Amino acid sequence: MGSRLYGDLLELAATDVEDGGFAARILDGHGRDAPDSALALRFMGGVHRMVLEGRAPELARFYPSAGGKLGAGGDELWAAFATTLGRHADALRDLIDLRVQTNEVGRCAALIGGFLLVAQQTRRPLRILEIGAAAGLNLRWDRYRYEARGRTWGDSESLVRLCSFDGDIPALQTSAEVVDRRGCDLSPVDPTSEDGRITLHSYVWPDQLARIRHLRLALEVARRFPVPVDEEDAVAWLEQHSRTRREGMATIVFHSIVMQYLTPEDRTRARTLIEQAGARASPDAPFAWLRMEPSGDEAEVRLTLWPPGTDRLVARSGFHGDAVRWLA
């Protein structure tokens, strides 16, 4: 997925696990973790945090996110990585138990077409509700700038500029107004705190500098534009917020790369709640479900809009919102 650094390190870490080394001791007990729990990213995110906090200076020189040299590696890289594992084993064991918090701003490029379709078809201002919102950076999608082959959408002064479109592009000439926004997460991240910033950076791969740049700029937007993210389970939160009809608004429940972290029972319950909310929708209080979730080697963006409840595939993209192909 575009990270040679992590590819190399994970290959070496796998060998180290087989040999009973530092990685084996840190990962002990996680052999039966669910495949969708992102164990590799939890492990690497913990190490990245050590680097970002200045606790692994010998490894930082190989991590571009901390000023290290892009493409450096070999035996010296693994030696520095192994030293970090041995020195911070207890802390890393604790960090691996945490949930991944990847608030990937680039996914807004894949989602914007869905938001604009709802605005275009309903001609209503938008009320947006995000589950698995992390720090709520994607709840601020309308505060970013989108550019594609001479067409633009959004704030011309925005710090965040996204242009990850291949082929056809969504209707960027459509206007959209967000009048209400809110999110939920089991472990919400405060994007204005130093700990929150480090947490979000730690789960971005350290040699993917464009993603890191987007994150840093989006954090500045978040500082200027607060958005509420409730600390709550997705199902319980949906039960509360999806039942409320808002006349004169189009309500959109959305999420991106979230469903894999829910139990099968919670996935089913969330879908049921969303469909029930859709059944209660009316022309003056429409309801939509916009989601970006994995499908094979890429992500699918699907949109269901009530009434009448038509579901369609509107886009495909990379998992981080790169190479968006608009299909609707």
Sequence and secondary structure as in RCSB ss.txt:
>XXXX:A:sequence
MGSRLYGDLLELAATDVEDGGFAARILDGHGRDAPDSALALRFMGGVHRMVLEGRAPELARFYPSAGGKLGAGGD
ELWAAFATTLGRHADALRDLIDLRVQTNEVGRCAALIGGFLLVAQQTRRPLRILEIGAAAGLNLRWDRYRYEARG
RTWGDSESLVRLCSFDGDIPALQTSAEVVDRRGCDLSPVDPTSEDGRITLHSYVWPDQLARIRHLRLALEVARRF
PVPVDEEDAVAWLEQHSRTRREGMATIVFHSIVMQYLTPEDRTRARTLIEQAGARASPDAPFAWLRMEPSGDEAE
VRLTLWPPGTDRLVARSGFHGDAVRWLA
>XXXX:A:secstr
   HHHHHHHHHHHHHHHTT HHHHHHTT TT  GGG HHHHHHHHHHHHHHTTS HHHHTT GGGT  TT  TH
HHHHHHHHHHHHTHHHHHHHHTS      TTHHHHHHHHHHHHHHHH S EEEEEES TT GGGGGGGSEEEETT
EEEE TT S EE  B SS   TT    EEEEEEEESS   TTSHHHHHHHHHTS TT HHHHHHHHHHHHHHHHS
   EEES HHHHHHHHSS   TTSEEEEEEES GGGS HHHHHHHHHHHHHHHHT BTTB EEEEEEEEETTEEE
EEEEEETTTEEEEEEEE TTS SBEE  
